[in-house]
Amino acid sequence: MFALLPGLLIRYSATLIGLQVLMFILMLVAESLGWSEDLFRAANVAVLIGSATTAGNYVALQLRGRPSWPMSLGLAFFMSLTSILLGVLMFVLIIAAGGVEMADINSLVDEIGIGAVGAALVFIAFGLLLAYPVTLVGLRIGAGGTAKQIAKEEAAKLEAAPAA
């Protein structure tokens, strides 16, 4: 499993960042049209599933089949951690660009009453809780579709081999 991680995380991260940028542009258009924030939530789920599906394709191509459930669970966990780290990085960049003031963040943390470290841990826990199942589903969808295609290609090769 660990041998797959570098290529997997690079493909997952690149797809995730690209889809997030596309989603951000679409959300600016949707916001100008006055559409609901529910669209934003649905788009986040679509971004996670799309990124994980790309990663699942890569895994199935490397394994020449569908990964086992334990491997899928582990890979989805690493991809979920990656998505959270990328989300934190994007949030830090927004703060650095002046999009959010530290005073606003501090007042929000004070309202919660658990401190900055506790708020960060809650953020990470909820991020994993929400991203993990969606990422796992996307990984299995991508790997399953690619594994079926690989099986069809191998069956076609076997049928063609005796005729030659």
N, C-alpha and C positions, 0 to 999 in steps of 0.2 A: 504494500500500500504506500509506503513512504517514497518509493521510487517514482510513483505517479504524481506526487505532490507538486514538484516544481512546474511541470508543464500544465498540470491541472489548474493550479492557482493563478498562473499567468493568463491562461485562457479565460478563466472565470473572472478575474479582476478586470481584464481588458473589456470583456463583454459587459460586465456590470457597470463600469465607468461610462462606456459608450451609451448604454441604454439609459443610465441615469441622466446624462446630458440631454439625450433625446426627450426623455420624460420631462425634464425641467423646461425645455423649450415648449413642449406641448402644453404643460401646465400654465405657462405664461399666457398662451393663447386661450386656454380654457378659462383662466381667471378673468381675462379681459372680456370674455363672453358671459361671465357671471355663472359659470357652472359650479356644481357642488364640490365640496372637498372630498366626497366619497369617491369621486373619480381619481383623486390623488392616491387614496389608499389602494384602490384597485390597480392603479398603475404600478405602485410599489410591489405588489404581489406579482404582477406580470413581469416586472424587471427581474425579480428573484428567480422566478420559474424559468424565464428565458435564459438567464445566465447559467443556471444550474443545468439546463438542458444541453447547452453547449458543452459544459464540462462533462456531462454524461456521455455525450457523443465521443469525446476524447478518450474517456476511460474505456468505453466499449471497443474502440479501435485499438487501443493499446493491449487490452486483454483478449481481443478477438472473441468477445462474448460479453454477456451481462455480468456485472460484479456481484459477489455474494452480498447477502444482507448485512453481515457484520462490516464488510468493507464499505458498503454504501453508507451505513450509519457513521462510520469514522470519517469518510470523505465529506459527507454533508456537514459534520461538525466543524471540520477545518474550513470549509467554504463559508459557513455561517460566521465563524470568527473573523474571517477575512472581510466579509461584508460589514461587520460591525466596526472593524478597524478602519476600513475605507470611509464609513459613515462618520466616525470620529474625526478622521483627517479632514473630510469635507467641512465638518462643523468648525474645526479649528481654523480652516482657511476662511470661512465666512466671518468668524470673529476677527481674524487678522485684517480682513478687508473692510471691517467696520460695519458689517451687516447686522451684527448683534452686539450690544454693549455688555461689558462684563457686569455692570451694575444690574442690568435686567436678569442676568443669569444668577447673580448672588441673591437678588430678592426672591427669585423663584425657588432657589435652594433653601432660603430661610423660611419661606412659606411651607415647604414640605416638612422642615424641621428635622432632617436626618443628617445634615452636614454634606460637604462637598464629596467626600469619599463615599458615603452612603448613597448619595444621588448617582454617582458614577457607577457603583455596583448595581443599583436598581436598573439603571439604563442598560448595562451590559446583560443583566439577567433577562429583562424583558425583550431585549434585542434577540438574544438566543432563543428564548421561548417562542417568539413570533417568527423568526427567520428559519429556524431549524426544520420544522415540518415542511414548509414550503420548498426549501432547498432540497430536502430529501426527495420530495415528489418530483421536482424538476430533474434531479439527477437520475432517478429511476426511469422517467419518461424518455430522456435522451439516450440513456444506455440501452433501454429496451428496444427502442426503434432502430438504433444502429445495430444491435445484436441480431435482430430479425433480418435486417438487410444483409449482414455478413453471412448468416445462415443460408439465405436464398442464393447468394453468390457462390458459396461453397457447394451447395447442392447442384447448381447449374454446372460448376466445374466437374463434379463427379459424374454427372450425366454425359457431359461432352467427352470425358476422358476415355471411356470404353469404346466410343465410336471412332476415335482417332487411331 
